[in-house]
């Protein structure tokens, strides 16, 4: 698994940014869905 990690720090930074964006958007969508469900009740 560790052998697949590239040595280029730019690629690592881009992957980290993409992962954080995906995680943040997931949290945002989850919170919005939960609030929408509460509003529908």
PyMOL commands that set and color helices and strands:
alter all, ss='L'
color gray80, all
select helices_A, chain A and resi 2-4+9-40
alter helices_A, ss='H'
color red, helices_A
deselect
rebuild
show_as cartoon
